[in-house]
Amino acid sequence: MTLFQNRSLTQALRQRMLSLTSQLQQLPPPGSRPVTVDGRVAGWITPKAAHCIEPLPGVTIEEDVLRLSDCPSQDLSLAQVLDQVALRLQEGGCIRAWRDELLDVVGEGQCLSRIERGAVRPLGFLTQAVHLNGWSTDGRIWAARRSPTKSTDPNMWDTLVGGLAVSGESLQTSLIRESYEEAGLPESVLAHSSPLRVSLRMHRRLPEGYQVENALVSDCVLADEVRPCNMDGEVSEFRLLTLDEAWQMIEADMFTLEAQVVLIDSIKQHLEQLA
């Protein structure tokens, strides 16, 4: 691409991000209450979810806040209270899908406990999504198509690797794990990847609650002989795209919203390095 074309694409990407703002930054669902965990602000709970867990030990509902804490009178730790909360949300139809996977519960920058992944949206807890953008040596970028059986955004295009960091793992460890599961990339391939950086913290209303999520991204140049290969059945195909092709697919909403954010971040940085 010429310098003029690079500048034109950079401007188009900036405009695209502005146009996505209304989808990326939304207030909590109507009637939601702030949630504190162990006294720290940690999320936003929907009215349906609040009503569902109201009778549980360790749950205190006030006019303007819902508090979650341990319950010494019933010898329940905070983790046990959160386990019961997740189960009750599942029984009450508030959870979209039970994942048997634990995520950290973060409040005011501190890890406070952990909870079933399916419960984080009804409670509006912060999640950390790690992404890897894979570049070829000639300046093209890899994209992965989500399986038609995925519960969210089936058949849409995504970053080469993307997934949520789970409890007990560092962000880098989660990226390494996801890179192998989704693209068959060994840890050695990521040895020269860029440090994870936050592209955006998004706030989105969802049917099951509220998504508060940091989208983190790392960039890596893959050797010509490296070919992604899905290991967990969550990707149906991979495609190596020119920047023009990637932009056309972004503009046509063929990528998930999160993938658009992460791809735009990486492509803008790539173009700045070429300038």
C-alpha positions in Angstrom: 0.0 0.0 0.0 1.2 3.5 -0.7 1.7 6.1 2.0 -1.5 7.9 0.9 -3.5 4.6 1.0 -2.1 3.9 4.5 -3.2 7.3 5.7 -6.6 6.9 4.1 -7.1 3.5 5.8 -5.9 4.8 9.1 -8.6 7.6 8.9 -11.3 5.0 7.9 -10.4 2.8 10.9 -10.6 5.8 13.3 -14.0 6.7 11.9 -15.1 3.1 12.3 -14.2 3.1 16.0 -16.2 6.2 16.5 -19.2 4.7 14.8 -19.0 1.7 17.1 -19.0 3.7 20.3 -22.7 3.4 20.9 -22.3 -0.4 20.9 -19.1 -0.4 22.9 -20.0 2.0 25.7 -23.5 1.5 27.1 -25.0 2.1 30.5 -26.1 -0.9 32.6 -29.6 -2.4 31.9 -32.5 -0.4 33.3 -33.1 -1.1 37.0 -29.7 -2.6 37.6 -28.0 -2.1 41.0 -24.3 -1.8 41.7 -22.8 -5.0 43.3 -20.2 -5.0 46.0 -18.1 -8.1 46.8 -16.4 -8.1 50.2 -17.1 -4.4 50.4 -15.6 -3.5 47.0 -17.5 -2.3 44.0 -17.4 -5.2 41.5 -20.4 -5.2 39.1 -24.0 -4.4 38.1 -26.8 -6.9 38.7 -30.0 -7.1 36.7 -33.3 -6.9 38.5 -34.2 -10.5 37.5 -30.9 -11.8 38.9 -31.2 -9.7 42.1 -34.7 -11.1 42.7 -33.4 -14.6 42.0 -30.6 -14.6 44.6 -32.3 -12.4 47.2 -33.0 -15.2 49.8 -29.5 -16.6 49.8 -27.1 -16.3 52.8 -24.4 -13.7 52.2 -26.6 -11.7 49.9 -27.9 -8.3 51.2 -30.1 -6.1 49.0 -30.5 -2.4 49.8 -32.3 0.3 47.9 -29.3 1.3 45.8 -26.8 -1.7 46.1 -26.6 -5.4 46.4 -23.8 -6.7 48.7 -22.1 -10.1 48.5 -20.0 -11.3 51.4 -19.1 -14.3 53.5 -21.6 -15.6 55.9 -20.0 -16.5 59.3 -23.4 -17.4 60.9 -23.7 -20.3 58.4 -20.0 -21.0 58.2 -19.9 -20.0 54.5 -16.8 -18.4 52.9 -17.1 -15.8 50.2 -16.2 -18.4 47.5 -19.0 -20.7 48.9 -21.5 -17.8 48.8 -20.6 -17.1 45.2 -20.9 -20.8 44.3 -24.5 -20.7 45.7 -25.2 -17.5 43.9 -24.2 -19.1 40.5 -26.3 -22.2 41.1 -29.3 -20.1 42.0 -28.9 -18.0 38.9 -28.7 -21.2 36.9 -31.9 -22.6 38.5 -33.6 -19.2 37.9 -32.9 -19.2 34.2 -30.5 -16.2 34.4 -27.5 -17.9 33.0 -27.2 -18.4 29.3 -24.9 -21.4 29.4 -23.1 -23.1 32.3 -19.5 -23.5 31.4 -17.9 -25.4 34.3 -15.1 -22.8 34.2 -14.1 -20.3 37.0 -13.3 -16.7 36.4 -11.8 -14.2 38.8 -14.1 -11.8 40.6 -12.3 -8.4 40.6 -13.4 -5.3 42.6 -11.6 -2.0 42.6 -8.5 -3.6 41.0 -8.2 -6.5 43.4 -9.0 -10.2 42.9 -11.6 -11.0 45.5 -12.7 -14.5 44.7 -13.9 -16.6 41.7 -17.2 -17.6 40.2 -18.7 -19.8 37.4 -18.1 -18.2 34.1 -21.8 -18.3 33.1 -22.7 -16.1 36.1 -20.5 -13.1 35.3 -22.9 -11.3 32.9 -26.0 -11.4 35.1 -23.8 -9.9 37.8 -21.9 -7.5 35.5 -18.5 -8.6 36.7 -15.3 -7.5 34.9 -13.8 -10.1 32.5 -10.5 -10.2 30.7 -10.5 -11.3 27.0 -7.1 -12.1 25.6 -6.5 -11.9 21.8 -3.7 -12.7 19.5 -3.4 -11.1 16.1 -1.2 -13.1 13.8 0.6 -11.3 11.0 2.4 -12.9 8.1 5.9 -11.8 7.0 4.5 -10.0 4.0 2.0 -7.9 6.1 -1.2 -9.8 5.9 -3.3 -10.7 8.9 -4.9 -14.0 10.0 -8.6 -14.3 10.8 -10.5 -17.2 12.3 -14.1 -18.1 11.5 -16.2 -19.1 14.5 -17.8 -22.6 14.5 -21.5 -22.7 13.5 -22.0 -24.4 16.9 -20.7 -21.5 19.0 -23.4 -20.2 21.4 -22.4 -16.6 20.6 -21.7 -15.1 17.2 -21.7 -18.4 15.3 -20.1 -18.3 11.8 -18.7 -14.8 12.3 -15.1 -13.9 11.8 -12.8 -13.3 14.7 -9.2 -12.6 15.6 -6.7 -15.5 15.1 -7.0 -16.3 18.9 -9.5 -14.9 21.4 -10.8 -16.1 24.8 -11.4 -15.3 28.4 -8.7 -15.5 31.0 -9.6 -18.0 33.7 -9.1 -18.0 37.4 -5.7 -18.9 38.6 -3.9 -18.0 35.3 -1.9 -15.0 34.4 -3.1 -13.2 31.3 0.0 -14.4 29.4 -0.7 -18.0 30.4 -4.3 -17.7 29.3 -3.1 -16.4 25.9 -0.7 -19.3 25.5 -3.4 -21.8 26.4 -6.0 -20.2 24.1 -3.4 -20.0 21.2 -2.9 -23.7 21.4 -6.5 -24.6 21.8 -7.8 -22.3 19.0 -5.0 -22.2 16.5 -2.6 -25.1 17.5 0.2 -22.6 18.1 2.9 -23.9 20.5 4.3 -21.6 23.2 7.6 -21.2 21.2 5.7 -19.4 18.4 4.6 -16.7 20.9 8.2 -16.1 22.2 8.5 -12.8 20.3 4.9 -11.7 20.5 4.2 -8.2 21.9 3.2 -7.7 25.5 -0.6 -7.8 26.0 -2.1 -4.3 26.0 -5.7 -3.1 26.7 -7.3 -2.0 23.5 -10.6 -1.0 25.2 -12.8 -1.6 28.2 -16.2 -2.2 26.8 -19.6 -1.9 28.5 -22.5 -3.7 26.7 -26.0 -4.6 27.5 -26.7 -8.2 26.8 -29.9 -10.3 27.0 -28.5 -12.1 30.0 -27.0 -9.0 31.8 -24.1 -6.6 31.4 -20.7 -7.2 29.7 -17.8 -5.3 31.3 -14.7 -6.5 29.6 -11.1 -5.5 29.0 -10.1 -6.5 25.4 -6.4 -7.2 25.5 -4.3 -7.9 22.4 -0.9 -9.2 21.5 0.6 -9.1 18.0 2.9 -11.8 16.6 4.5 -12.3 13.2 4.1 -16.0 12.2 6.8 -17.7 10.1 5.7 -18.6 6.6 5.6 -22.3 7.4 3.3 -21.8 10.4 -0.3 -22.7 9.6 -3.0 -22.3 12.3 -4.9 -25.5 13.1 -7.9 -25.5 15.4 -7.7 -28.1 18.3 -11.0 -27.5 20.2 -13.7 -27.5 17.5 -14.5 -23.8 18.0 -13.0 -22.6 14.7 -14.3 -23.7 11.3 -11.6 -22.1 9.1 -8.7 -19.7 9.0 -8.0 -17.1 6.3 -5.0 -14.9 5.6 -6.2 -11.4 4.7 -4.7 -8.4 3.0 -5.3 -5.1 4.8 -7.8 -4.2 2.1 -9.7 -7.5 2.6 -9.7 -7.1 6.4 -11.0 -3.6 6.1 -13.8 -4.6 3.7 -14.9 -7.4 6.1 -14.8 -5.0 9.1 -16.9 -2.5 7.2 -19.4 -5.2 6.3 -19.7 -6.3 10.0 -18.4 -9.8 9.2 -16.2 -9.7 12.3 -17.6 -9.8 15.9 -17.7 -6.5 17.6 -14.8 -7.5 19.9 -12.7 -8.6 17.0 -13.3 -5.4 15.1 -11.9 -3.4 18.1 -8.8 -5.6 18.4 -8.1 -5.8 14.7 -8.5 -2.0 14.3 -6.0 -1.5 17.2 -3.4 -3.8 15.6 -3.9 -2.6 12.0 -3.5 1.1 13.1 -0.3 0.3 15.0 1.0 -1.6 11.9 0.3 1.3 9.6 1.9 3.7 12.0 5.1 1.6 11.9 5.0 1.8 8.1 4.6 5.6 8.0 
